């Protein structure tokens, strides 16, 4: 059994910062890509940022220069540092991990989502 536990969401004023964390635990053999997605009301879920096991990153154009994704492989944890937050960043943020479990089955796992609200 694999679980992704997210933390760090909350309410912040425009221009503020938040740091999201997502820790993977359970029957994990290895973790390949990890990423953050978000879904705002009435919109499709979109990729915010992704990072490979080796540290290569990919960002949505809307967050480039403001968000930074990183990971600590020793802790099976991915982070999303969000700076200069804007109201349009308001969404539920979901952690995703592409991993191989202990029976060598590769699949995607999702966190439960954490609400980020940017409002004055």
Kinemage of the C-alpha trace (Angstrom):
@kinemage 1
@onewidth
@group {chain A} dominant
@subgroup {mainchain}
@vectorlist {calphas} color= white
{ca unk a 1} P 0.000 0.000 0.000
{ca unk a 2} L 1.282 3.443 -0.982
{ca unk a 3} L 0.231 6.741 0.481
{ca unk a 4} L 1.060 10.304 -0.493
{ca unk a 5} L 0.598 12.774 2.330
{ca unk a 6} L 0.460 16.456 1.460
{ca unk a 7} L 0.882 19.438 3.713
{ca unk a 8} L 1.501 23.151 3.568
{ca unk a 9} L -1.622 24.519 1.951
{ca unk a 10} L -3.605 27.362 3.371
{ca unk a 11} L -4.749 30.923 2.965
{ca unk a 12} L -2.258 33.547 1.888
{ca unk a 13} L -2.419 37.101 0.629
{ca unk a 14} L -1.336 38.002 -2.902
{ca unk a 15} L 2.415 38.237 -3.061
{ca unk a 16} L 2.850 35.788 -0.245
{ca unk a 17} L 4.524 32.419 -0.202
{ca unk a 18} L 3.685 28.854 0.675
{ca unk a 19} L 5.659 25.662 0.645
{ca unk a 20} L 3.879 22.430 -0.119
{ca unk a 21} L 5.278 19.078 0.865
{ca unk a 22} L 4.322 15.601 -0.234
{ca unk a 23} L 5.787 12.532 1.390
{ca unk a 24} L 5.363 9.108 -0.144
{ca unk a 25} L 5.332 6.085 2.099
{ca unk a 26} L 4.436 2.430 2.034
{ca unk a 27} L 5.352 -0.416 -0.264
{ca unk a 28} L 7.648 1.544 -2.531
{ca unk a 29} L 10.452 0.087 -4.554
{ca unk a 30} L 11.412 3.244 -6.381
{ca unk a 31} L 9.959 6.593 -7.353
{ca unk a 32} L 10.417 7.958 -10.819
{ca unk a 33} L 8.705 11.248 -11.646
{ca unk a 34} L 6.928 13.319 -9.046
{ca unk a 35} L 4.783 16.323 -9.686
{ca unk a 36} L 2.253 18.837 -8.544
{ca unk a 37} L -1.060 19.390 -10.265
{ca unk a 38} L -3.813 21.809 -9.457
{ca unk a 39} L -7.476 22.120 -10.175
{ca unk a 40} L -9.463 25.305 -9.830
{ca unk a 41} L -13.271 25.367 -9.772
{ca unk a 42} L -14.684 24.835 -13.232
{ca unk a 43} L -11.316 24.021 -14.731
{ca unk a 44} L -9.457 20.879 -15.656
{ca unk a 45} L -6.628 19.583 -13.567
{ca unk a 46} L -3.357 20.933 -14.897
{ca unk a 47} L 0.278 20.160 -14.378
{ca unk a 48} L 2.020 22.799 -12.304
{ca unk a 49} L 5.487 21.334 -12.003
{ca unk a 50} L 7.206 18.003 -12.337
{ca unk a 51} L 10.583 16.630 -11.405
{ca unk a 52} L 12.377 13.477 -12.419
{ca unk a 53} L 14.305 11.234 -10.105
{ca unk a 54} L 17.475 12.852 -11.375
{ca unk a 55} L 16.243 16.371 -10.733
{ca unk a 56} L 15.151 17.597 -14.148
{ca unk a 57} L 12.197 19.949 -13.830
{ca unk a 58} L 9.281 21.114 -15.898
{ca unk a 59} L 6.926 24.004 -15.117
{ca unk a 60} L 3.706 25.381 -16.413
{ca unk a 61} L 4.259 28.729 -18.094
{ca unk a 62} L 1.981 30.417 -15.589
{ca unk a 63} L 4.254 29.594 -12.654
{ca unk a 64} L 7.710 29.859 -14.158
{ca unk a 65} L 9.913 32.138 -12.134
{ca unk a 66} L 7.605 31.973 -9.134
{ca unk a 67} L 7.401 28.296 -8.206
{ca unk a 68} L 10.217 25.869 -7.573
{ca unk a 69} L 9.846 22.118 -7.369
{ca unk a 70} L 12.405 20.018 -5.566
{ca unk a 71} L 12.697 16.590 -4.035
{ca unk a 72} L 14.544 14.735 -1.348
{ca unk a 73} L 14.942 11.169 -2.499
{ca unk a 74} L 16.145 10.023 0.898
{ca unk a 75} L 12.790 11.086 2.337
{ca unk a 76} L 10.625 10.190 -0.673
{ca unk a 77} L 9.381 13.738 -0.528
{ca unk a 78} L 8.650 16.370 -3.139
{ca unk a 79} L 8.263 20.058 -2.392
{ca unk a 80} L 6.724 22.999 -4.151
{ca unk a 81} L 7.943 26.408 -3.088
{ca unk a 82} L 5.400 28.963 -4.231
{ca unk a 83} L 6.432 32.611 -4.190
{ca unk a 84} L 4.654 35.759 -5.304
{ca unk a 85} L 1.337 33.995 -5.193
{ca unk a 86} L -1.515 35.374 -7.233
{ca unk a 87} L -5.269 34.957 -6.877
{ca unk a 88} L -5.280 32.829 -10.016
{ca unk a 89} L -3.093 30.316 -8.188
{ca unk a 90} L -6.065 29.463 -6.009
{ca unk a 91} L -6.814 25.777 -6.473
{ca unk a 92} L -6.626 22.381 -4.913
{ca unk a 93} L -3.083 21.153 -5.347
{ca unk a 94} L -2.457 17.455 -5.823
{ca unk a 95} L 0.761 15.555 -5.474
{ca unk a 96} L 1.467 12.804 -7.966
{ca unk a 97} L 4.100 10.113 -7.976
{ca unk a 98} L 5.036 7.736 -10.743
{ca unk a 99} L 6.471 4.834 -8.815
{ca unk a 100} L 7.227 1.158 -8.721
{ca unk a 101} L 5.875 -0.755 -5.765
{ca unk a 102} L 7.430 -3.751 -4.074
{ca unk a 103} L 5.792 -6.206 -6.463
{ca unk a 104} L 7.411 -4.265 -9.302
{ca unk a 105} L 4.201 -2.727 -10.581
{ca unk a 106} L 4.539 0.768 -11.996
{ca unk a 107} L 1.646 3.130 -11.588
{ca unk a 108} L 0.631 6.624 -10.585
{ca unk a 109} L -0.488 7.588 -7.104
{ca unk a 110} L -2.237 10.752 -6.036
{ca unk a 111} L -2.345 12.667 -2.828
{ca unk a 112} L -5.617 13.746 -1.305
{ca unk a 113} L -5.165 17.353 -2.356
{ca unk a 114} L -4.478 20.463 -0.341
{ca unk a 115} L -6.299 23.751 -0.733
{ca unk a 116} L -4.326 26.856 -1.615
{ca unk a 117} L -6.280 30.075 -1.458
{ca unk a 118} L -4.742 33.389 -2.457
{ca unk a 119} L -6.940 36.271 -1.454
{ca unk a 120} L -6.712 39.713 0.051
